[in-house]
Amino acid sequence: MRQIVVEGKKTEVPNGTTYLELAKEYQKNYPHQIILVLENGKMRELFRKVKDDCVVEFLTIGHRDGHKTYKRSGVLILLKAIYDVAGMEAVSGIKVRFSLSEGYYCTSKNVTPDEAFLEKVQARMEELVELALPIEKETIPVDDAIENFTRHGMMDKAKLFRFRRSSSVNVYRLDGFEDYYYGYMAPDTSYVKYFKLIPYDEGFVLEYPPAKAPEIFGDFKPEYKLFMALKNSTNWSEVLEVATIGALNEQIACGRIGDIILAQEAIMEKELGNIAAQIASQHDKKLIMIAGPSSSGKTTFSHRLSIQLMAHGLRPHPIGVDNYFVEREDTPKDEDGNYNFECLGAMDIELFNNQMSALLRGEEVSMPTFNFLTGKKEYKGDTLKLGPDDVLVIEGIHCLNDALSHSLPKENKFKIYLSALTQLNIDEHNRIATTDGRLIRRLVRDSRTRGASAKKTISMWPSVRRGEDENIFPYQGDADVVFNSALIYELAVLKQYAEPLLFGIRQGEPEYLEAKRLLKFLNYFQGIDSNLVPNNSILREFIGGSYFRV
């Protein structure tokens, strides 16, 4: 017998018991399907056998990691269904591009993904789910994996494994079909009951219910402007021949990464110029409102956009909404009694509106500076008055929310949503979460500018994400322009800064699991010398050495 702790209670189970068997016994205590297990704080798949002296926690499809596992398993079932319907050639042309709505946008090179084809694939997926076929994991030598995936036409995986440091790789098999996945999988196909295939643009979306209600579909919300920004960035990554980590590693190994960096920066500068031209062509646009989630590079973006606006004959003036905080004692508090600096109530909305209105009327205004040590606004003699060619470049998390600028004329606003929308993928079927890229950026910046440990940054990240969900993401569709600040090469640079910070988190600490996951992810990359990064790059906001004061 094995002695373990489940739900805080000691219990005994027979030798050889799997976590899958144990999960079935405890399923009645959970509102959603159990799909993973934590064994002494380490994530495990359910097929693993129970260990002695361990504390067991179950993760459902409503948990963040459980939901990722659900969606990842759905991709395998999708590809197996396409294989059954149209053969291996069709599968070799499928690419999982990026997140869209609650699912993944996919494209197909070798078969037209029209409604008739998707109906056949969906029907086959539903059959596979009904059959409850096991998803089996096997560890094979890297050379065998390269040979197998080359034979299957999955060349991105072959490139990825060429740079793998370990001698083996885990593959997953479903009824004779095999693939590689970055992350854990469900034990069998019956776990993935809820999905839809939706034709969209040139491809289709594998849509899921959201994690907060994993059995109930919400509205399909593709966010067209966001989609086009991602599609445009993905197209450029293919033009540069660096759409995946394996392809990026090849460019690094061949000594061509310097040209890739310069080309990527030139593409970004061109897009900044296009935005500036659009603003300059609309003479009534006086308020350039910029918002985006944490670690999007808003400060550097504002500086670079300002330079482009100057090149179009305008005189930009930066305005930081952070200077319009209410006095510290008037700041709202959250449910834990801590000051909530990210809610709209933390802003002196009336002062902001009064001063911006006065500037639009051509009046001279005394501008505040918020002192974060004293928690009060200060006036140091900084005044501003707008001329005919002057524009205000306003940056803050609430800038897309009209409640912040409620009294300002809409025709005077030009709204920009900025985010690091990672266009690089691991391989054909494994995408990189945009959130991971932003978190790694923030780890590096927080350490450099605030002396904060990776442990502290990771512990705060869920709170940061909640603030984004409440104050930024609901308004991204109101933007006139969506700008992608992610650089296709950046993770290979950030790697050398982030890894030592992550290794500082010890096993047993609550943040260890996330640190281990990020270290495993960064291990895919070959490193890039940071001296190759231009000093006006958005990446300099995080690693240091920027031309701008950031």
N, C-alpha and C positions, 0 to 999 in steps of 0.2 A: 504493500500500500504506500501511497505518496501523501505526505502531509503538506497542505498548502493553505493560503489565506485568500478567501474570495469574499468580496463585499464586506471586508473587515472581520470575517469570522473564519476560524480554523475549521478545516474539513479534511477528510481523507478520501482519496480516489484510488482505484486499482492501478497497478503498474501497467504502463502502455496506453493509458487514457490520453486521448488527444484533446486539445483545446476546443476542437469542433464539437466533440461529444459533451464537453463541459458547458460550452456555450448553449447548446440545445437545452440543457437542464435549467439554465438560468435565464433563457430568453424571455420567459414570462414577466421578468422584472424590468424589462426595458421597452420603451415605446417604439423603437425602430429595430430593424434587423442588425444583430451583432455580426461584424465582418472582420474585426481584428482583435488582438489581445495585447495587453501590456504585461510583460513578465518581468517583475522587479524593475519596472520603469522602461524596459526595452520592448520595442514594438516587434510583434511576432505574427506570423500567419497562422490561421486556425488549424492547419494540418499538423503543426508541431506537437510533440508529446509533452505532457505536463512534467515539470521538473520538481524535485524535492525542494522544500524550504523556499518557496517563492510566493510573492504576493501577486495576485492576478486581478487585473482590471480589464473590462471589456469595452471595446469601442464600436459604436454603431455607425450606420450609414449617415446618421445625422451629425456625427462628429467630424471635424475638419479633415483629419487624416483618413477616417473611415469613408467619407464622401469621395475623397480623391481615389481611394482604392476602388470604390464602386465605379467611378467614371473611367478609371484606367482599365478595369476588367471589361467594361462595356466596349472599349476600343478593340480589345482582343476578340470579343464576340462579333463585332462589326466586321473585322477583317476575315474571320473564319467564315462568316455568312457570305461575304463577297467572293471568297475563294470557292465556296460551294456553288454559288450562282453563276460565276463568270470565269473562274480559274485563276491560276497564279499570276498570269500576265496582268489581269485587272488589279490584283492586290499590289503588285510591284509599282503601280502608278498612283496609288493612294497616298496622300500626304495629310497628316493632321497638322493644320497650320497654326491656329491660335484660338483662344477662348472667344466665344461670341454668345451673348445672352447667357444661358446657364449651361451651354454645351461647348462643343468644339466645331469650328469651321474646317471642313475638309475639302480637298480638291482631288480630282481623278484625271489622270493623264491618258489612260488606255481604254476608258469606257465613259460614255456620256451619262452623268448622274441625273437623268430625268426622272419624272414621277413614276413612270412604269418600272424603271430599274430599281428605284428606291423602295417601291412597294414590294418587289420580290425579295430584296435584301432584308427589309424589315420583317417580312413573313418568315424568312429563314432564321433571323435572329430570335424571333418569338418561339420557333420550334426548338432551337438550341437551348433556350432558357427552360422550356417545358421538360426537356430531356434531362436536365440537371447533370450535365456532363462535367466530370472533374477537370479542374485547371491544375495541371501538374507542373512542378518546378524541378529542373534538373541543372546541375552544375557540369559544364563541359569545358574542355581546353579552349583558350582564346583562338588558337589556329583553326580548330574545328568550327568554331562559331563564324570566323571570317569566311571559311570555305562554304559553309552552309548558306549564309546570307548572301554571299556573292552568287551562288547558284540560284537562289530565289529572286535575284534582281534587286535586293534591298542593299544598295551600294552605300547608303549613308551609314548603315550599321557596320558594314565592313570597314569603312574609314574610321569610325568611332573606335572600334576595337583594336585597330592598328596601333593606337597610342595608349592602350590600356596598360596600367602598371602591373596588375596582378596577372597570373598565368591562367586564370579561369574566369568564366562568366556564367551567370544564371540565365537560363532561358525558360520560357513557359510554353507548355504544349496543351492544345485543346483538340482532342479527337484527330491527332496526326498532324495538325497545323502548329507550327512553332513560331515564336517571335520573342523579342527582347523588350523588357519594360523596366524603366527606372522607377522602382517602388514596388510595394506589395500588391498582391492580388487576392481576389475572393477565392474560396475553396472550390466552388463549382458555378456553373452558369445560372443556376436557379436564383442566385443572389441578386442578379441584375434584372429586375422585373419591369422597371419603368424607364422608358426611353422613346424618342421619336426621331425619325429621319425627315428633315425639312429641306426641300430644295431652296437654295439661296445663292444669288449672284451666279458665279461660274461653277459653283460646287454645291455643297450641302452642309447642313448642321446636324450633328448628333446631339440632340437636346436631352437634358435631364431635368428632373425637378430640383429645386434648390435644397441646400443642406438643411435649412431651417424647417422644411416640410418635405422630406425626401420621397414621399409617396404621392405628392400632389403637384401637378404641373402648373406653373404660373404662365403669364403671358410671354409669348416669344418677343423679346426686345433686342433686335440686332444693333440698335444705335448706329445708324448709317454713317455718320461722320467719323465715329470711332472706328468702325469697320474699314472705311476707306483709308484712314491713317495707317492701320495695321496692314492692309493689303498693299498699300504703296510701299511701306517699309519692307515688307516681305519680298515684293518684286525687286527692289533695289538689292536686297541680300542675294538674290539669285543672279542679278546682273554682275555683282562683285564675286560671285561663286563662293559665298560663305554663308549659306543658308543653315548649316548645321555645325555642331562643335567639331566633328571630324574634319569638315572642310576648312574650318578656321585653323585647326591644329596643323593641317597640311600647309596652309599659307605661312604659318609661323615657322614650321620646319624647313620650308623652302626659302626663307629669308625675304618673302614678299610682303610681310605684314606692314612695313612702313608705308607702302603705297596704298594698302587697304585702309589704313588709318587716315591718311590724307584724303582719300576719295570719300570716305564716310563723313569726314568733317566738311568737305566741300559740298556734299549733298545736303547736309544740315544747314550750311550757310545759304545755299540756294533757296531752301524752303523758308528760311527766315526773311530773305529778300523778297520772296513772293508775298509773305504776310505784310511786310512793310509797304510794298507797292499797293496791296489791296486797301490798306488803311489810308495811304496818301491819296488814293483815288476818290475817297469819300470825305469831302472836306468838313462834314459835320461831326466826324468821329474825333472827339476830344478826350474821351476817357477809355484808355486801353486797359481792360480789366482782365487780370491773369490769375488763374487758380489751378490747383492740381494737388494730388496727394503728396504725402511725405516723400522726400528724396527724389523729387522730379527734376531738380535743378532749376527751380523758379528764379533764383537770384541771378545766376549766370545767364539764363534765357532772357531776363529783363534787360540786362546790360547789352547783350548781343543784339537784341531787337532794337534797342535804343540807337545803337550805332547804325543799323540799317535804316531806321527812320531818319536819322541825320543825313544819310546818303540820298534820301528822297526829299530833302529840303525841309524837314520838320525839326522842331526843337523839343526833344523829349525831356520830361522832368519825372524822376522816380518818386513814387509815393508808396511807403510801406504801411499797409493797413495795421500792422502791429503797433504803430505809433498812436493808434486810436483805441487802445484798451481803456476800459473804465478803470477808475482808481482801484487799487488792490482790494480794499475793504468792500467794494461794491461788486466784486467778481462773484458770479454764481458758483455754487458748489455741487459736486456730483453726489451720487448716492452713498459714497464712502466718506463724505465730508471734506474732500479735497477740492481745491480751486479748479474749476473747469474752464481752462483758457481757450478751448477749441469751440465752445458753443457761441452762437450769435449774441447771446446776452452778455458775453464778456467784452463786446465792442461798444464804444460810445457812438452809437449809430447816428444820433441827432447831430453831434459835433461834426462827424464825417460828412453828412449830407449838407449841413449848413456851410461848411468850408468849401466843399466841391461846388456847390451852387454859386457861392460868391466868386470863385475862380472863373466859372463859366460866364458870369456877368462882367468879367474884366476887372474885378476888384482885387486889391492887394490883401493877402491873408498872411497872418503870423502862424507858421506851421509848428505843430507840437513834436516833441521827441519823447518817447516813453522811456522812463528810467526803470529798468527791470529790477534793480536793487532796492529802490525805495517804493516801487509799485505806484508811481505817480507820473503824470505827464508834466513835461517841462517846456518852457518857451525860452529859446536861446538867441532870439533875434533873427531866426531864419524866416524870411518872408518870400512870398511867391506871387507873381502876377502874370497872367497869360496874355501873350500877344497873338496875332492872327495865325502864326505858324507853330504855336506851342501846343503840345499834347501832354497829357498826364499818363504815365505808365504805372498803373496801380497793381500791386501784387499782394495777395492774401487769400486765405483758404475760403473765404466767403464771397469772393469777387463775382462768382457766377450767380449768386443768390440775389435776386432783385430786392429782397428785404433789407440788405445792407445799404443799397443805393436807391431806396424807395422813392425819393423825391427828385431824382435826377432823370432827365429826359432819355428815353430809350434810344432815340435817334442819335444821341451823343456817345453811346456806349459801343465798344467793340470788344467782344468777349473771346478770350482764348483759354481753352482747356489744355493743360500741359501734363503729360504723364510719361513715365519710362515704360513704353509698351514693347517689351522684349520681343524682337523679331527672330532672334536666333533660336533654333530648336536643337534638342539633343540628337535626334535622328528623324526618320520619316514619321514615326508614330509616337514619339515622346517629345512633348513641348516643354518649354521652360516657363514656369509661372512668373508673370510680371511682378507679383509680390516678392518673390525671392530676389529678383534683381534689385528692387528698391530696398529691401531689408539689408542686403549686403552693402549697398551704397551707404546706408545709414550707419551700419556698424563701423565702417571705416571713418566716416565723417565725425561721428560722436566720439570716437577714440581720439582723433586728431584735434578737434576743436574744443571738446568739453572734458577730455580725460575719462570718458565713461567707458566702463568695461562692456564686453560683448554680452555678459550675463545681464547687465542692467538694460541694455538696448533691447535684447530679446524679451525680457520680462515685461517691458513697456509696450511691445509691438501690438499685442491684442487690443490694448486701449487705444493706440494710434489708429488701428484699423477700424475700430468702432466709430471713432470720430470722423474718419473718412466716409464711412457708410452713411453717417447722419448728415454731414455738412458739405461734402464734395460730390460724391458719385451721383446723388439724385439730381444734380444740376448740370452734369456734363453735356446732356443733350441740348442745353440752351446756348452752348458756345457757338460763335460764328466760325471758329477754326479749332481743329484739334491738332496739336503738335506732339510728335513722338520724340522724346528726348533721349531714348535709349540708343546707345552706340553698339554696333555689332561686335566690337572687339573688347568692350569694357570689362567683362567678367574675367578675361585672361589677364588684365592689369590688376583688377581689384583682388584677385586670388592671393597675391603675395602679401597684401595688407591684411586681408580678412582671416587667413588661416591661422596665424599666430594668436590672434584675438580669440578665435573659436576654440583653439586648443587649451586656452586658459580656463575653460569651463570644465569642471570635474564631474566624473560619473557620480550619480546620486543627487546632483543638483537639479532643480526642476527644469532648467534650460538646457540640460545635457542632450536630451533627445533631439531637440531642434538643432543644436550645434553639430551633433554627429551627422545629421541629415545634410546640413549645408556643407560640411567637410567632404562628405561622399560626393556631393554634386560638384564642388570645385575641383575635385580630383580628376574630373574628365578633361580639364583644360591644361594646355601647355601655357607657361607664363609668358608675358610680354613685358619688356623693359619700359618702365613708366616714363623714361626720358624721351620716348618716341611720341608721347602725348602732347599736342600743342598747348601752349599756356593760356589760350582762350577757350579751350574745350570745356564743355559742361562737366566732364569727368574731373577736371581740376578742382571743382567745388568740393569734391569728396576726398581726393588724395592729396590736395595741397598744390602750391606752386602756380596758382591762377594769376593771370594778368589783372583780374578784377578783385575788388575787395569783397571777398565772400567768406 
